[in-house]
Amino acid sequence: MTMNSVYCSKGHENPSDSRFCLHCGEKLDAAASQGIQPGQTLGDRYLIVRQLGQGGFGRTYLAEDINRFRELCVLKEFSPQVQTAYVLQKAEELFQREATVLYKLQHPQIPRFRELFRSNLYGKEYLFLVQDYVEGQTYRALLDTRLRQGLRFTEAEVRQLLQQILPVLEYIHSLGVIHRDISPDNLMLRNIDQLPVLIDFGGVKQVAATVASQYYQANAGAVTPPATLLGKFGYAPPEQMQSGLVEPHSDLYALAATVLVLLTGKQPSELIDSYTLTWQWRREISLSPNLGIVLDKMLSPAPPERYQSARQVLQALTPPIVPTQPHIALPAPEPPTAATVAVAPSPKPPTTPSGHPSISPSPTWWTPGKIILVFLLFACAAGGGFWGASHLLSLRSGGNGSDDITLQPTPTFSPTPQPVDPLAKYSPEERARKERLGDRRQQLGIDENFYVSLVNQVFWERNPNLQRRTLTDETADFQLRKEWDNTALQVLQKLTQLSSEARRRLGTYGGADRDRWKVEVNRLNVSSRALYDLGDAAFFQQFPEQEGKNFIDQPIGQVWHGFVVDQLNAIAARSAFQKIVFDANTTSKTINGNLKDSAGKVFIADLRQNQFMEVKLEANSQVLWSIYSPTGKYPLLEDSQQRSWSGTLPESGFYEFVVVSRRPNPLDYQLTLTVENPTPTPSPTPTPSDTPTSEPSPTPTPSPTPTPSDTPTSEPSPTPTPQTTSTPNH
């Protein structure tokens, strides 16, 4: 399928300007051939921003999710050339199965799958997969930019890429998922944290190929399409291109091919010997022996000779340290620096239970140096007397006469190098400060990469003049590093307000989580807006400088998610949720309570259209409250300091009363709700000739008597869908 072709429902290809199919005469829809236009809304939810690309089975669009903060998301369209009832039905079945697999993938370096939905456009049925949008550049785009500048990726950069993306492959492979289509086009460098993200899983193409295959098989005389639809030539291993069979090592082959393309700037076809199927990359670049051996093994033409897991590759990239050769003093390698962090506190060296840096075990006893030393000891004992030998031994034993003697090589032979201490450059004071921060972060169970990104954001916002500059280890940046550490300490203290589970998930929250949370609160007839009000109160108490900012896609937005999920759990546990039920034969209800530490509470009451409601709140001015109608169409109060509201209710259903505190100190409140039924319009006095059409309605009881389950005994009106389309003003 090309961008300049139009297809009829039978799959016939026509020029883009065709009005009728040249093969069967079917009328062609020109609008459909141009795709979905910007400004269109699909499923009453996704506002199309622009088309991102087009492939063999449909287009990809950038869209705004108008139900979720107008977040950007990606819509992947499945629009097969053949539009028949069978194809669409089979496609939907297979896509549902594929969606189940994609939904299992919960990893911060994989765009979160949101949903699968069907839409009718131009009289044709379309299926769409919706995923999170990743803001960044593909490695293909990054490479193209460098090639225009005469540059390529360095060995250090691709090593870092391998170290950061191999754990992602290990994760998906552990779930039985194979990507199938790794290439520079399907790896993105995310702007927010400069981490590689794995995009465009081959599952969509797998479904499309399967649907096409089954369709053609169902038609006599048709030929089954080959499996080469899956994977890109040169990146996918030969057996995948020939038979479609994939294993974890298939992804590892494609990753190694991607690395060589980044290093050389050449396409795979320029690096592969077409006769032997071996890679001739050494004609283009020189790499360290270790990396060269690893890449060769990943790219072996014989699948059994490759690494069989991502873990094996990671281990091969970091081989054990071997002793240095005699008389050769190698400088200690510099610890890697990340250009994306202001200050990235490196992990401490391994420690023993006592807390001191661990010491590597002594080298093997029978080394040449030790043999020579033993010979010297015996020579000293024989020729120089006991003093010579005992003096040599005391040098190792510390001169304390201990019998626990360990012989070491002579200074001529260097011992096994100890691990490089990443904090060695810092003063004892700064070193101790960073160690305390590292200990505290680990105690709180916060991911280190996320922690650094979060502190960087807060630090840079406080120091805009730095323009996100990376801090160095030099003396000139001593005060800035100290400020960074102080910022980190303050941030960690604020994160103690979250539950341990919420802290553990920081860095992984996304749109799919918010979707699940909405479903959970909706079951209690609570809207997502009320839930977000509670989360806002707790979050803004700790980070008031974020109020009014669009932070949802920033590291600090992950913290907001943590506060929201804790409030969700409080609602589910009924500690932050209460249903208002009137006592028998009463029209008023008063509730007293106490809000602790910027907490909040949601009250709901099942009320009827045209009832007259009066509600009063007695509380400190730092207690804000909101009143939401069942559908959210009628704003009553929002984050208000007003202390009363009265009026006729515009619709029936569950009204929400959200009370939140904006102070860390406990605050008391009293909420009084009064509801009166409308007075029936009296019927005119009938004349003798008039016949009443109906009995006058009796005055209804203001509120039904509740049963033990808090359900009114009178028949309630159908519960409207709780408000889910409104969003907080972030």
N, C-alpha and C positions, 0 to 999 in steps of 0.2 A: 504493500500500500504506500503510495507517495502522497505528498502534500498537494499535488496538483491533479489528483484524481477524485472522481465521484463514483460511488458504487450504488447500484440499485439493490432492491431487497433480495435479489437472486445472486448477488455477488459479482455482477458484471462490471468491469472497469470502464469508465468513460472520462473524457476530458472534463476539467473543472467547470467549463462554461456550458456544458451540455444541459439541455432542458428535458430531453427524453433519452432513455437508454438506447444506445446504438445497436444493442443486441436483441432486446425483447420489446422495446417501445415503451417501457414503463416511464411514467412522468417522474422526473427527478426534482427534489426540493433543493433549490440553490442555497437557501438559508442553512439547511442542515449541513451542506458541504462546507460551509464556512465555520462550523463549530458554534459553541455557545459564546455569545457576545458579552463583553464586560457590562456589568450593571444588571444582568439577569440574576434572578434568585431561584435556586433549586430547592425543592422540598420545604419551602417557606423558611429556610434556614441559612443556606449557603449563598452568599452574594459573590458572584464571579468578579474577580479583579482583572485577571488577564490569563491568557493561555501560556503555559510554561513550555510545552513541547508536544510532540506527536510521534506515536509509534505505530507498530503494525496492528494494534488492536484498539486504538483509540487515542484520545488526547489527554493531557494532564493540565489541570488548571490550578491557579492560585485563587483562593476564595477567602472571604471573611465569614466566620461563624457568628451570626448576629445574635445567637442565643448564649454565646460565651465570650463576653468582653470584646466582641468583634475580633477575636483572635484569627490570625492567619492560619490556614490549613491547606492541604493539598487534596484535590479530587482527582482520582485516577479513573478515567472512563473506560468501560469495556464496550466497544461498539464493533462487533464482528462484521466482516464484509457480508456474510450471509445472515440475513434477518429472517429467521423462521421461528415458529412457536417452539419447535424442538430445541433449536440452538439456545434460545433464551432461557427455556426451562432448565436445560442441562447446565448452562452457564451459571445460573443462579444457585443450583444445587452445589456445584463445585466451588463457587465463590463462597458460599456459606461455610463449606468445609475449610477452605483456605482462610477465611476470616477467623475461624476458631483457632487456627494455628497462629496467625498473626497476633491475635489478642493475648496469647500466652506470653509473647515477647515483652517483658517488662524490664528494660535496660536503659539507663540514661543515655547511651550512645546509639540507640535505635529509635527512630520516630515512632511515637505511640499510635497504634491503630485505633481509630475512633468508631467507625461504623460502616456498614454496607447498606446502601439504599438504592431503590429503583426509581426512575423518573421517566416520564413520557415527554419527548421533545420532538416537535415537527412530525408527530404521528408515529414515532419510533420509540421503542423501549430501550432505555440505557441503564446499565448498572454502574454504580460508582463505589469505589473504595475511598474512604476518607482517613487521612493520616495527618499527624502534626506536621507543621511546616518548620523546616530547619533554615534559619537565617545564616547564610555563609556562602562559601564558594566550593565548587567541586574541585577535586585535585586536578582534573583535566583543565579547568579554567586557570588554576594557579600555575600549572605547568606551561600553558600557552602564554601567560603573562611573562614568565621567566624566559621562555625561549625568545620572545620579542626583545628581551633585554640581554640576550646572549648568555643566560644563566640556566642552571638546572638544579635539581634537588641534590643536597649533599648527603654523604653517607651518614653523618650524624642525624640529619633530619629523617631519613628513611628508617634508621634504627629506632628513633623515637616513635615514628608511625607504627612500626611493627610492635613495639612494646605496648602501645596504647590500643591497637585494634585487635591483636591476637586474643586478649581476654574476652573481647566481644564474640569472636568466633567460637572460642571455647564454650561460652554461655549458650549460644544458639545450637551448637552441635550437641550439647548435653540434653537439649530438649528434642533432639531428632530433627532439627531444621537445618537444611543446607541452603545457603544463599543462592548459589548457582550462577551469579552474574557479577562477581566482583571485578571492578575495573576502576580507572581514575574517574569515570563518569558517575560511579555509584558510591564513591567515598567523598564526604564533604568535610571541610574544616569549619566547624561551627564558630561563629563570631563571639558568642558570649563567653566561652571558656577555652577556645582554641583546641578543642578535642576533635578527633576524627569521628564522624558519624556514618554508620552503615545504612544506606538508603536503597530503595527500589529492589526489594526482594523479588527473586525470580518466580515467586508463587503465582503472581498475576499472569505471567507469561506461561507458566505451567498449566494453569487453568485454561487459558485461551488455546494453547496447543492441544490439550486434551479434548476440549469441546470441538475444535475443528477436526481432530482425528476421528472422534466418534461420529461426527456428522457425515464425513466422507465415507466412513466405513458403512454407515447405514444406507448409503446410496450405491447401488450395484454399479460396478465398473469404475468407481472413483478410486483414486490412489490416496493412501494415507499420507498426510504430510510428514516429512522427516522430522526427527527430534532436534535438528540443528537450530530450531527456533530458540532454544534455551542456551544462553551463554554467548559470548562474543568470540569470534575467531581470534586465535592467538592468546587470549586470556584463559578461556576454558581449556582443560586438558583434552588431548586427542580422543580419549574414550568417551568423554561427555559429548563431544561434537558428533561422534560416530553412532553411539548407541543411546545417548541420553541418560546413561547411568551416572549417578553422582554419589560421592562419599565425602566425609569431612576433608580428606586430602585433596578433593577437587577444588574446594575453596582455597586451600593453602597454595595450590598450584597457581590459581588466578591471582592471589595476593602477591606471590613472588614475581609473577609477570608484571603486575602493576608497579611494584617497586623498581624493577629494571627499566620500565618505561619512564618513570620519574627521574631515575638516575641518568639515563642516556638521552632522553628526549626523542628517542626513536620509537616507531611502532613495532609491535611484536613481529610482524612479517619481515622487518628489516634485521631482526636479531636471531631468528630461528633458521637453522639449516633445514631446508625442505626435504632433504633426503634422509637425514638421521634423526630429525625432529629434536635435535639438541640446540640449546641456546648458545650462541657465539658472542656473548656480551663482553668478553674480555678484549675484543678488538676495539671496543668503545671506551671502556673505563677500567680503572684499577681500584679494587676494593681490598679491605683487610682480609687476610686468609679466613678468619672465622666467618665473616658475613658471606664471603664468596662460597664457602663450603655449604653453608646453610641454604643459600639460594639454589645452588646446584641440586641439592637433595630434594628441595621442595618442587623443583621443576623436572625431576626425573621422568623420562617417557614411560617407564614401567611403574604403575601404581604401587606395587608392593615395596618398591625401593624408596618411596617418599616417606616423609614424616606422616604418621597416621593421626596425629592430634595436634591442636594448637599448643597444648602444654609442652609437647616434645620440642616444638620450635622455640618456645620461650626458654626452655632449659638449654637448648643448644646455643642460643644467642648469648647466654651468660655462663660460659664454661668455668669450671673451678680454676682458681689461681694457681699457677705452677711456680716453683722456686726460680728465682732469677739466676743467671749464669755468673760464675766467679768474676770478680773485679768489674762488674757492670752495674752501675748505680742508675736505676731508672727513676725519673721524677714521678712523684705521686700524681695520678690523674686528677684534673680539676673536676669537682662535682658539677654535674650538668645544671645549666640554668635555663629556666623557662622564660621566654621573652614575653609571656603573657601575664606575668605576675608582678605585683609591686615588690613584695618580698615573699618568697616561698620558703618558710621554715623547713629545712630538710629534716628527715627522720634522724633520730639519734642512732649512734652505733649500737649494735646488740649489747645488751646488758645481762649480767648474771643476776641471780636472785638478790644479791647484796646491793645491786644498783650500780656497780662499777662496770666500766666497759669490759666486754668479754675479750679473752685472749685466745687466739686460735691454738689448737693443739700443737704440741711440738712436732717437728718433722719426723719422718721415719728414722728409727735409730741407726740403721746401717747405711749412712751416707758417707761419701769419701772424706768429708771433713771430720766426721766422728771417728772414723778408722784411724786417721792421722793423729787425732787428739789422744786416742787410747795408746797409740804407739809412743807418743811423747810422754804420756804419764808413766808408762813402764820404764822408758829411758831415764826419766828424771829420778824415778825411785831407785833405779840401779846405779846410775852414774852420779847423780847430784844429791843422793841421800833422800831421806824421808821428808825433809823440809820442802824440797822442790815439789814433790807430788802433792803433799798436803796443802801447800799454798795454792796450787792450781785448783784443787778440789774446793778449797774454801772460797775461792772467787765465785764459784757457782752456787755453793750452799749458803752464801751470805756470811761466812766466817763464824757461824754459830755452832760449828761442830756437829751439825745434824747429819744423821746417817742417810737421809733422803736426798741422794745425790742424782742430779740429772745432767748428763753430759751434753754440751751444745757444740755446734760447729765453730771453728775458729773464725775470727772476724773476716778472714779472706773470703769466706763463703756466706753470702747474704741469706738470712732465714726467710721463711715464707712471709711475704708482705702482709701486714695487718690491714684490715678494712680502713678505707679513708674516712676520717672523721669529718662530716660535712660542717660541723660547728667549730672546727679547729681555728678558723680565722678570727673568730670573735673573742672579745675579752671575756674573762671569767664571769663578770656580771651579766653581759649580754647572753652568754652561753647558758647560764643558769635560768635566765628569764625565758629563753626559747624552749628549754627543756621543760619548764613548768607549763608553758602553753601546750606543748605536745602531749604532756601527761593529762592535762585537763581535757583536751580534745578527745583523747582516747577514752577517758572515763565517761564522757558524755556520749560516746558511740557515734561521732560525726565523721563522715567520710572526709579524708584529708584534702582531696582535690576540690570538693565543694567548699570546704572551710576556707581554703586559700582564695577561691573565687569570691566568696561572700565578703571576706575581710577586705579584699582588694576593692570591691565595689564601694563599701562604706568609706574606706580610706581615701579613695580617689574623689568621692563626692565631697569629702571634707577638705580636700586639697585640690581643687580644680585647676590651680595654676601648674600642677605637675603634668597635666594632660596625659594621664595614664602612663607616665614614665616608669620604666623598670628601675627599681632601686638596686644599687650595686653593693658589694661587700667592702667597699672602700671607706676610709675614715670620713670622707666628705658627706656620706649618707648616714652617718651614725645617728644623728638626731631623728632623721626621718624613719630609720629602722626602729628606733625606740618608740616613736609615735605609732608606727604600724603595729608593734607588739602591744601597746596600750589599747589600740583600737580592737585588736584581736581579743584581748582580755575582756573588754566591755561587751563585745559581741557574744562571746561564750557565756558570759553571765546572763545576758538576755535570753539565750537559748535554753537556759535551765528552766525557764517557764514552760517549756514544752515537755510533753511526755516522752519517755525513752523511745517508744515506738515511733512517734512523730519525728524525733531527731534522727533516728536510724534511717528513715526514708528520705531525708533531705537530699536534694539533688536528683530525685527520681520522679517527683510529682509531675503530673501533666493533665491534659484535658480529659483523658479516660477516667482519672480519679474523680474529677469534678462531676462527670456524668454519673458515676456510681453514687456519689454523695447526694446528688439531686434525687435519684431514685429512692434512696434510703429515707430522706426527710419527707419526700412526697407521700410515702406510706403512712406517715404520721399526720398528714394534712398540713405540713409545714413547707413553706416555699424556700427555694435556694436563697432568695434575697434575705429572708430572716436569718438563715444560717450564716450568710456572709456578714450580716450586721454584727453577730456575736464574734465572728472571727476578726472583723475590723477592729472592734473595741479592744480586744486583747493585743492585736498586732500593733495598732497605732500607739498604744500605751508604751510599748517598748521601742518603737521606731517612729516617733511623731514626725520626723522630717520627711517621711515617705507619703504623708497625706497629700492627696491631690495629684500624685505622680502616677504614671503608667508603668508599674513595676512588675506586672504579672510574668513577663518573660525574662526578668533579671534574676540573678541569684537570690536577691532579697525576696523575690516573689515565692521562692520555695519555702521561706520561713512563714510567709502568709498562709501558704497551704498547710503547713504544720499546725498553725493556730486554728485554722478552720476544721481540720480533721479532729482535733481535740474537742472543739465545740460540738461537732457532730456526735462524738461519743458521749458527751455530756447530755445532749438532747435525747439520744437513744436510751441513756440510763435514767432519764426523767429528772436529772438534777438541774437541767436548764430548760425544762419543758413542762408545761402544765395545761391541762384542758379545763376551761372554766365551765362549771356546771351549776346552774341555779338551784337553790334549795326549793323544796315544794312550796308552791303558792307565793313565790317571791319574784320580784322583778329586778333585784339588785344583788350584787356580789362584791365583797371587799376582800382583797388579798394583801397581806402584809409580808414583807420579805426583806432580805439583806443581800446586797451584791458585794462580793469580795474580789479584790484585786482585778479591777477592770473586767469583771465578769458581766454576764447578761443572762436574760431569760426570755423565752418565747411562750406566750399564752395564746391559746386559740379558743374561739367560741363559735358555735354553730348558730348562725342568725339568719333572719329572713328579710327578703326585700320589703321595703316600705316600713319596716320597724323603725322606731325612733330610738337612737342610741345616744347616751351621754356617758362619757368616760372621763375620769379625773385621775391625775397622778400627783401625789404629794411626795416630793423628794428634793434632794439637793440639786442645785442648778447644773452640777456636773453629771447628773443622770439624764440621758437623752432617751427619747422613745419614738417609736414609729407605729403607725397603724396601716395595715395593708388589707385591701379588699380581696376577696377570694381569687379573682382572676388578675388582679393588679392593674386593671384598666382605670380604676378610680383612686388616685392618690389622696389619702386623707391626711396623714402626717408622716414626716420622714426626718430622722435625726433631729428632732425638735426639742426645744426647751419650753415650749408652750405646755401648760399644765392641765388643759381640758380641751375636749372636742365634743361637739354634739351635732346631730343632724339625722336626716332620714337615710336609711341604708339603700344604696343603689342596686344591690343584687343579693342573692341568697348564697349561702355557703359558709366556709370557715374563715372568719376574720382573724387576723394575727395582730397581737400587741407585743412589740419587742421592746424590752427595757434593758438598757446597757449603761454601765458606769464608765466614765472616762478618767477615773481617779484610782490610784493604787490602794487607797484606804477603803475599808468596808463602808458602805453607805446603805441606809435604810430607805425603804420606799413603801408606799401604800397605793394600791390600784383599786379604784372603785368603778364598776361597770353597771350601768342601769339601762334596761331595755324595755320599751313599751310597745305593745302592738298598736297598729293604727286603729283609730276609732271608726267603726263601720259607718258608712254613709246611710243615714236613716231613709227608709223608703217613704215616699209621699203617702199621705193618708188616702186610701182608696175611696172613691165615690161608690154609691150603691151599685152602679153599673159596671164598676171595675172589678176584675178578677185578679187577685194576686198571682203573679207568675211563679213565685217561690217563697218559701218561708224566710224571714229575716235571719241572717247568720248570727249565732250567739257570739258574745264577746269572747275571743280566744284567751286561753291562759297565756300569760306572758312567756313562760318558759316551761317546757315539759319536765316532769319528774324524772330524774335520771335513774337508770338501773344500776346495779353494782358495777357493770362494765363501762359506765360513763356514757352509755348510749341512750339518747332520749327515747322515752316510751312511745311517743307519738311518731308517726311515720315521717322521717326526715326527707327533705328534698334531696334530689340527686346531688352528690358532692361534686362540685366543679373541679376541674383540674387545677391543682395548686399552681401558684405562679412560678413558672420556670423560665420564662423568656426574658424577664427583667434582670438586669445585672447591676452590681454595685458600681459606683462612679470611681473606678480606679483609673 
